[in-house]
Amino acid sequence: MYLKDILSITGQAGLYKLISHTKNGLIVENVETKKRIPAFATSKVSALEDIAIFTYDKDMPLGDVLIKMFEKLEGKPAISHKSSADDLKDFFSTMLPNYDKERVYVSDIKKVVNWYNLLSRLEMIKLDEEKPENDDDIKDAEIIEDEKSDN
């Protein structure tokens, strides 16, 4: 699952896709409504790829948690993020039994469940999706090909 360009912005509901960089921040697009807005340098922006969930073993990347949930739920929606704290903790325990119950708060679980439901509804969770090639790798490959054709 590729989450590099999927962002969470503090104070903004939903998830956003990175569109472009500007001098003062970013241009982002809501993944659900497709509405584009600026995210200024003063906004707290987090790429989902950089988020991990504390476990008793080691931190688990959010992408792995979402895929695990997708597999266990067979692609079906999870419980509502507005469920009671006890229901959310019980649900998360079944999805990720070794999560650190002292360091992962109910508010964190709500976010993960909400993000899972949104991404699965939009069919953005893919089990066999490979990471897109880096643009630099593509450019390097094109340069090598050009050099070969010149010789």
N, C-alpha and C positions, 0 to 999 in steps of 0.2 A: 504494500500500500504506500503510495507516494503522497506525503503530506507537506512537502517543503513549501509550496506556494499557498497553502491553506493557513489562514491567520485567525487569531482571536484578538480582538481589540477591547481593552478595558473600557467599560462605559457604553459599548455598542452591543446590541443583541445580535446573536447569530454568528456565523463564520464568514470569512471573506477570502477571496482569491486575489493574490497579488497581480496587478496589471502592469504597473510601471513605477519607476522611481522618479521623484521630482527633487528640486533643490531643497524644499522644506519638509519633505516626507515621502509619502507613498500615495499612489492611486490604487484603491482596492474596489472589488466588486462583491456585493453580497451574493453568496452562492445560491441563495434561494430566490431572491427577487431580481437579481442581475443589475441592481441599482449601483452605480459607481459613486464613490465618495472619496474625499481626500482623508488620509490619516497623517496627521502632522507629527513632527519629530517629538512633540511633547506627549503624544499618546503612547500608552504602554501596549506594544504590539508583540505578540508571541506566535511564532510558527509552531503549528501542532507537531511538526517533526522534532522540535527541541524539547517537548514536554515528555516527562517520564513519570511513572507511578512508583512510589516507594513500595518495595516488598521486603520481606525478611531476608531474602537471598541477595538480590541486587536490584537496582532500579530497572523497571521494564518500560521500554519506549511505548508511547501512547499508541502508535501504529500497531504494535504487537497486541496490545490490550484490545483495541477495536477489532482486530482480526479474530482474536480468541472469542470475543463476544459474538461476532458474526457467525463463527463456526458453531458455537454452543447453541445459539438461538436459531440456527439454520436460516439466517437472513431475515428473520422476523423482527419486528420492533421489540425493544426492551420495555420495561415498565416506564411509567411517566417519571420525569425528573421532579415532578411536583408531589410524588408519593411521600409517605412519612419517612422520617429519618431511619427508623428501624427497618422498614421495608427496603429502603435503598441499601442499607448496610448488609442485610440478608442477601439481596440480589447480587451485590458486588462480591460478597463472599463466595457465592456459587460460581461467578465468572472468573474470579481471581482469588483463590483460597488463601494464598500466602501474602496478600497485601498487608502492609504495615498499618494496623488498626489505630495506632497512636499518632502516626504522622499523616495519614490520609483522612482528611476531614469530610464530613457530609457534603459540604459545599463543593469539594473536589469531585466527589462521586456524582453529584447532580450535574456538574459540567460534563463529565465523561459520558453519562447516560444521555444527556441532551444532545451532545455532539454525535454520539453513536446513532441515535434516532434520526437526526438530521441527515447525516452522511449516508445512512442506509436507505432512507426514503428517497434521496436524490441519486441512489445507485452509484455512490462514489467509493464504496468499499469493494475492492476487488482482491480476491485471494491470490491470483496468479499474475498480477500486474508487476512488470519490471520497472525499475527506475528509469526514467528517460535519460538518454545520453546527455552528457554535459555539452553545452554549446562549444566550449573550447576543444573538446575531443572531436567534434564534428569538423570544426575549422581545421584542426591539425590533420585530420584524415583527408580533407579536401586539398590542403597544401601538398601533402604527400602524393595524392593522385595527380595533381597538376604537374608536380616535378617529374613523375614517371612519364606522363604523356609528352612532356617537353623533350625528354631524352630519346 
